[in-house]
Amino acid sequence: MLKACYTPYTLRFKVPSGTSRGILTEKQTYFIKVWDEADPDRFGLGECALFKGLGADDRPEYETVLQQVCRDINRYETLDLSVWSSIRFGVETALLDWRNGGRRVVYPTDFVAGKQAIEINGLIWMGDKRTMAARIEEKLAAGFTCIKLKIGAIDFDDECELLAHIRRRYSPSEIELRVDANGAFSPDNALECLQRLSRYHLHSIEQPIRAGQWEAMARLCERSPLPIALDEELIGIDGFTEKTTLIKAISPQYLVLKPSLVGGFRGAGEWIDIARANHTGWWITSALESNVGLNAIAQWTSTLPVDMPQGLGTGALYTNNIESPLEQEGNLLRYNPQKGWIFSMESWK
């Protein structure tokens, strides 16, 4: 018979990281452990990566639901967790890990064997103009060929100048540029902003306006000179019919899929199926998980036919991350099977 327990964990950022929603210095998450009581030394580990202020499951009763899931782990498939995306992600990961021998192997692919790497983009967090310029230079020097900038928090002219600075040095064929507005623009000024940004030959812009404004977003996707990728728009949308309705209503060019925010691997896989049916592109991105969650997402990504850089470069953000075999070499994420996992958590519930 399976048993389960969980523990909270606070991840601390090495450097305060800025988004249009504010500055992040720490992030609360939860780890869940699953094992068979007949063999307690073999256990699966998952991360219920709650994202406060963003996830649809950021609710007061979160831990109460997590406790129920642990009590009822043997009938997990019968539980209604439709609105508890990060819990679904964590349990899904832990069960897959346990079934694969309890070695943090969620999907046994060439990636886990160290024979395959995943190309990732270089993420530039918001900051003042000088700080962001220095971070861009670091990413370029490290060999990244795809740079993603968080925009919308500092002066828009300064952000445009940063993009212009890159374009004066590198052509679109040399460096791919993506920007993520996190809903920073209003429906009234978004198109004008997109027209200015298009001068820099960007690959795409994520979530130019806040989620939930389907008609305004649909108009932008139709008129924008830049491809638009939906991100926050996908959070809290559950069920094949509702997902299909959103895609057909907005007709975006891309989807940005974060498994811990869109229903785990099953939910993200459903988005991929719908995207393919509607000629919509997609890529996978982590959502500030620890290395436990990032490892699971990377392994799942390695099973997919990806053909562009993925957003999986968040493993070095924290001072107290879980030590893992994940290694970042320039613009590549690898899994080193010669390295082990090191973690010590005492307060399991």
C-alpha positions as semicolon CSV with decimal commas, in nm:
position;residue;x (nm);y (nm);z (nm)
1;M;0,000;0,000;0,000
2;L;0,128;0,345;-0,091
3;K;0,200;0,612;0,168
4;A;0,264;0,983;0,115
5;C;0,378;1,288;0,310
6;Y;0,485;1,643;0,232
7;T;0,701;1,925;0,363
8;P;0,704;2,300;0,294
9;Y;1,026;2,460;0,171
10;T;1,121;2,823;0,115
11;L;1,351;2,892;-0,180
12;R;1,563;3,207;-0,149
13;F;1,676;3,406;-0,452
14;K;2,046;3,485;-0,486
15;V;1,954;3,822;-0,633
16;P;1,610;3,988;-0,606
17;S;1,439;3,916;-0,938
18;G;1,205;4,169;-1,096
19;T;0,887;4,117;-1,293
20;S;0,607;4,357;-1,383
21;R;0,424;4,217;-1,079
22;G;0,700;4,310;-0,836
23;I;1,034;4,200;-0,692
24;L;1,082;3,838;-0,583
25;T;1,319;3,754;-0,296
26;E;1,184;3,411;-0,198
27;K;0,935;3,151;-0,313
28;Q;0,733;2,901;-0,110
29;T;0,709;2,548;-0,244
30;Y;0,619;2,200;-0,116
31;F;0,784;1,861;-0,167
32;I;0,580;1,543;-0,164
33;K;0,717;1,192;-0,105
34;V;0,546;0,868;-0,209
35;W;0,654;0,516;-0,110
36;D;0,525;0,162;-0,056
37;E;0,509;0,081;0,314
38;A;0,664;-0,258;0,234
39;D;0,975;-0,086;0,088
40;P;1,017;0,256;0,254
41;D;1,372;0,310;0,125
42;R;1,247;0,341;-0,233
43;F;1,046;0,659;-0,269
44;G;0,935;0,901;-0,536
45;L;0,984;1,274;-0,489
46;G;0,776;1,550;-0,646
47;E;0,737;1,924;-0,608
48;C;0,399;2,086;-0,555
49;A;0,528;2,416;-0,689
50;L;0,271;2,664;-0,563
51;F;0,321;3,006;-0,726
52;K;0,164;3,260;-0,491
53;G;-0,001;3,551;-0,665
54;L;-0,009;3,374;-1,000
55;G;-0,129;3,014;-0,972
56;A;-0,503;2,951;-0,982
57;D;-0,451;2,722;-0,681
58;D;-0,315;2,998;-0,458
59;R;-0,595;2,948;-0,205
60;P;-0,609;2,940;0,177
61;E;-0,701;2,571;0,184
62;Y;-0,395;2,463;-0,019
63;E;-0,227;2,266;0,261
64;T;-0,557;2,112;0,365
65;V;-0,597;1,972;0,012
66;L;-0,235;1,855;0,012
67;Q;-0,296;1,672;0,340
68;Q;-0,603;1,503;0,191
69;V;-0,405;1,393;-0,114
70;C;-0,141;1,236;0,110
71;R;-0,407;1,052;0,313
72;D;-0,583;0,930;-0,003
73;I;-0,279;0,863;-0,221
74;N;-0,403;0,511;-0,305
75;R;-0,711;0,654;-0,472
76;Y;-0,542;0,962;-0,614
77;E;-0,697;0,918;-0,961
78;T;-1,047;0,952;-0,814
79;L;-0,978;1,285;-0,640
80;D;-1,107;1,605;-0,801
81;L;-0,793;1,819;-0,831
82;S;-0,903;2,014;-1,136
83;V;-0,819;2,350;-0,975
84;W;-0,506;2,229;-0,791
85;S;-0,255;2,238;-1,074
86;S;0,068;2,244;-0,875
87;I;-0,048;1,956;-0,653
88;R;-0,129;1,753;-0,963
89;F;0,219;1,831;-1,098
90;G;0,389;1,726;-0,774
91;V;0,197;1,402;-0,726
92;E;0,231;1,310;-1,093
93;T;0,609;1,356;-1,064
94;A;0,640;1,161;-0,736
95;L;0,440;0,864;-0,867
96;L;0,639;0,848;-1,191
97;D;0,963;0,869;-0,995
98;W;0,853;0,589;-0,760
99;R;0,745;0,367;-1,049
100;N;1,085;0,418;-1,212
101;G;1,274;0,301;-0,903
102;G;1,282;0,610;-0,682
103;R;1,596;0,753;-0,844
104;R;1,452;1,093;-0,951
105;V;1,402;0,944;-1,296
106;V;1,062;1,065;-1,411
107;Y;1,101;0,989;-1,782
108;P;1,391;0,753;-1,867
109;T;1,523;0,917;-2,185
110;D;1,864;0,989;-2,338
111;F;1,857;1,317;-2,145
112;V;1,874;1,128;-1,812
113;A;2,146;0,904;-1,955
114;G;2,356;1,213;-2,028
115;K;2,337;1,160;-2,405
116;Q;2,100;1,446;-2,488
117;A;2,100;1,817;-2,400
118;I;1,816;2,069;-2,415
119;E;1,882;2,410;-2,569
120;I;1,752;2,688;-2,345
121;N;1,706;3,064;-2,366
122;G;1,899;3,310;-2,153
123;L;1,657;3,487;-1,918
124;I;1,713;3,854;-1,833
125;W;1,517;3,966;-1,529
126;M;1,391;4,320;-1,493
127;G;1,620;4,573;-1,332
128;D;1,756;4,917;-1,402
129;K;1,897;4,978;-1,749
130;R;2,261;4,934;-1,646
131;T;2,195;4,609;-1,459
132;M;1,994;4,460;-1,744
133;A;2,262;4,560;-1,996
134;A;2,529;4,385;-1,787
135;R;2,316;4,070;-1,761
136;I;2,261;4,070;-2,137
137;E;2,638;4,086;-2,194
138;E;2,686;3,793;-1,955
139;K;2,437;3,579;-2,147
140;L;2,587;3,666;-2,484
141;A;2,938;3,590;-2,357
142;A;2,814;3,253;-2,227
143;G;2,709;3,155;-2,579
144;F;2,333;3,196;-2,568
145;T;2,173;3,235;-2,910
146;C;1,826;3,310;-2,770
147;I;1,774;3,588;-2,515
148;K;1,447;3,651;-2,332
149;L;1,394;3,985;-2,159
150;K;1,134;4,061;-1,897
151;I;0,991;4,402;-1,987
152;G;0,724;4,637;-1,854
153;A;0,869;4,756;-1,524
154;I;1,125;5,020;-1,625
155;D;1,099;5,302;-1,877
156;F;0,979;5,162;-2,211
157;D;1,228;5,379;-2,404
158;D;1,511;5,226;-2,199
159;E;1,383;4,875;-2,275
160;C;1,370;4,955;-2,646
161;E;1,724;5,090;-2,628
162;L;1,846;4,763;-2,476
163;L;1,689;4,573;-2,764
164;A;1,835;4,820;-3,014
165;H;2,179;4,774;-2,857
166;I;2,163;4,397;-2,918
167;R;2,036;4,442;-3,273
168;R;2,320;4,682;-3,359
169;R;2,561;4,400;-3,277
170;Y;2,370;4,085;-3,374
171;S;2,131;4,010;-3,658
172;P;1,813;3,806;-3,604
173;S;1,990;3,506;-3,758
174;E;2,264;3,533;-3,493
175;I;2,060;3,612;-3,180
176;E;1,691;3,537;-3,130
177;L;1,515;3,787;-2,904
178;R;1,201;3,715;-2,704
179;V;1,029;3,951;-2,461
180;D;0,782;3,880;-2,181
181;A;0,555;4,165;-2,075
182;N;0,367;3,970;-1,806
183;G;0,054;4,170;-1,893
184;A;0,224;4,509;-1,848
185;F;0,054;4,689;-2,140
186;S;-0,306;4,808;-2,154
187;P;-0,540;4,720;-2,442
188;D;-0,532;5,089;-2,538
189;N;-0,155;5,119;-2,582
190;A;-0,050;4,759;-2,651
191;L;-0,061;4,775;-3,030
192;E;0,151;5,091;-3,037
193;C;0,406;4,921;-2,807
194;L;0,412;4,612;-3,026
195;Q;0,470;4,823;-3,335
196;R;0,771;4,985;-3,169
197;L;0,906;4,651;-3,053
198;S;0,873;4,505;-3,403
199;R;1,161;4,726;-3,516
200;Y;1,397;4,492;-3,334
201;H;1,289;4,179;-3,521
202;L;1,173;3,986;-3,216
203;H;1,077;3,621;-3,219
204;S;0,769;3,684;-3,002
205;I;0,618;3,867;-2,707
206;E;0,457;3,683;-2,416
207;Q;0,132;3,805;-2,265
208;P;0,133;4,173;-2,372
209;I;-0,190;4,247;-2,179
210;R;-0,338;4,096;-1,863
211;A;-0,510;3,759;-1,887
212;G;-0,887;3,735;-1,912
213;Q;-0,938;3,994;-2,185
214;W;-1,004;3,749;-2,465
215;E;-1,157;3,993;-2,714
216;A;-0,876;4,247;-2,673
217;M;-0,613;3,974;-2,696
218;A;-0,775;3,830;-3,008
219;R;-0,762;4,174;-3,174
220;L;-0,395;4,206;-3,083
221;C;-0,311;3,861;-3,222
222;E;-0,485;3,954;-3,546
223;R;-0,321;4,296;-3,587
224;S;0,014;4,260;-3,414
225;P;0,333;4,287;-3,624
226;L;0,489;4,049;-3,368
227;P;0,391;3,689;-3,291
228;I;0,211;3,673;-2,956
229;A;0,254;3,391;-2,703
230;L;-0,006;3,323;-2,434
231;D;0,128;3,250;-2,088
232;E;-0,080;3,364;-1,788
233;E;-0,384;3,337;-2,016
234;L;-0,363;2,957;-1,986
235;I;-0,363;2,945;-1,605
236;G;-0,686;2,819;-1,453
237;I;-0,824;2,697;-1,786
238;D;-0,904;2,329;-1,739
239;G;-1,073;2,076;-1,961
240;F;-1,036;2,006;-2,331
241;T;-1,346;2,201;-2,433
242;E;-1,255;2,518;-2,243
243;K;-0,897;2,505;-2,372
244;T;-1,011;2,461;-2,729
245;T;-1,257;2,748;-2,692
246;L;-0,977;2,980;-2,574
247;I;-0,742;2,890;-2,860
248;K;-1,012;2,933;-3,123
249;A;-1,129;3,261;-2,972
250;I;-0,785;3,423;-2,950
251;S;-0,584;3,247;-3,226
252;P;-0,240;3,309;-3,071
253;Q;0,081;3,231;-3,255
254;Y;0,238;3,048;-2,958
255;L;0,164;2,896;-2,618
256;V;0,409;2,904;-2,327
257;L;0,348;2,591;-2,121
258;K;0,439;2,571;-1,753
259;P;0,336;2,224;-1,629
260;S;0,307;2,324;-1,263
261;L;0,061;2,601;-1,358
262;V;-0,143;2,430;-1,632
263;G;-0,238;2,095;-1,479
264;G;0,085;1,897;-1,470
265;F;0,219;1,695;-1,761
266;R;-0,125;1,566;-1,849
267;G;-0,269;1,916;-1,865
268;A;0,028;2,056;-2,058
269;G;0,014;1,764;-2,299
270;E;-0,351;1,841;-2,367
271;W;-0,255;2,200;-2,453
272;I;0,004;2,066;-2,699
273;D;-0,253;1,845;-2,870
274;I;-0,493;2,139;-2,908
275;A;-0,213;2,369;-3,029
276;R;-0,111;2,124;-3,298
277;A;-0,469;2,088;-3,416
278;N;-0,496;2,466;-3,447
279;H;-0,155;2,531;-3,608
280;T;-0,024;2,706;-3,297
281;G;0,338;2,683;-3,187
282;W;0,449;2,617;-2,828
283;W;0,746;2,580;-2,598
284;I;0,802;2,465;-2,240
285;T;0,903;2,690;-1,952
286;S;0,973;2,631;-1,586
287;A;0,790;2,845;-1,328
288;L;1,056;2,906;-1,062
289;E;1,050;2,549;-0,933
290;S;1,342;2,405;-0,738
291;N;1,567;2,153;-0,911
292;V;1,315;1,882;-0,818
293;G;1,045;2,037;-1,034
294;L;1,289;2,160;-1,299
295;N;1,432;1,810;-1,333
296;A;1,086;1,665;-1,392
297;I;0,998;1,931;-1,650
298;A;1,328;1,887;-1,832
299;Q;1,287;1,509;-1,847
300;W;0,933;1,548;-1,981
301;T;1,052;1,804;-2,236
302;S;1,312;1,554;-2,356
303;T;1,027;1,324;-2,467
304;L;0,880;1,594;-2,693
305;P;0,968;1,697;-3,051
306;V;1,103;2,040;-2,956
307;D;1,272;2,249;-3,224
308;M;1,349;2,578;-3,047
309;P;1,512;2,694;-2,721
310;Q;1,307;2,614;-2,412
311;G;1,266;2,822;-2,096
312;L;1,444;2,592;-1,852
313;G;1,733;2,807;-1,730
314;T;1,609;2,878;-1,376
315;G;1,814;2,623;-1,181
316;A;2,078;2,870;-1,058
317;L;1,839;3,127;-0,911
318;Y;1,845;3,013;-0,548
319;T;2,095;3,005;-0,264
320;N;1,937;2,692;-0,116
321;N;1,830;2,489;-0,418
322;I;1,835;2,109;-0,400
323;E;2,168;1,975;-0,530
324;S;2,101;1,768;-0,839
325;P;2,263;1,621;-1,153
326;L;2,129;1,911;-1,361
327;E;2,408;2,117;-1,517
328;Q;2,390;2,426;-1,733
329;E;2,664;2,466;-1,991
330;G;2,610;2,794;-2,173
331;N;2,284;2,759;-2,362
332;L;2,248;2,387;-2,291
333;L;2,084;2,209;-1,998
334;R;2,227;1,864;-1,927
335;Y;2,176;1,582;-1,677
336;N;2,500;1,435;-1,539
337;P;2,423;1,077;-1,431
338;Q;2,753;1,066;-1,241
339;K;2,624;1,322;-0,992
340;G;2,377;1,241;-0,718
341;W;2,090;1,417;-0,545
342;I;2,158;1,578;-0,207
343;F;1,869;1,690;0,008
344;S;1,780;1,675;0,375
345;M;1,429;1,761;0,485
346;E;1,326;1,693;0,841
347;S;0,972;1,825;0,879
348;W;0,768;1,584;0,667
349;K;0,395;1,595;0,745
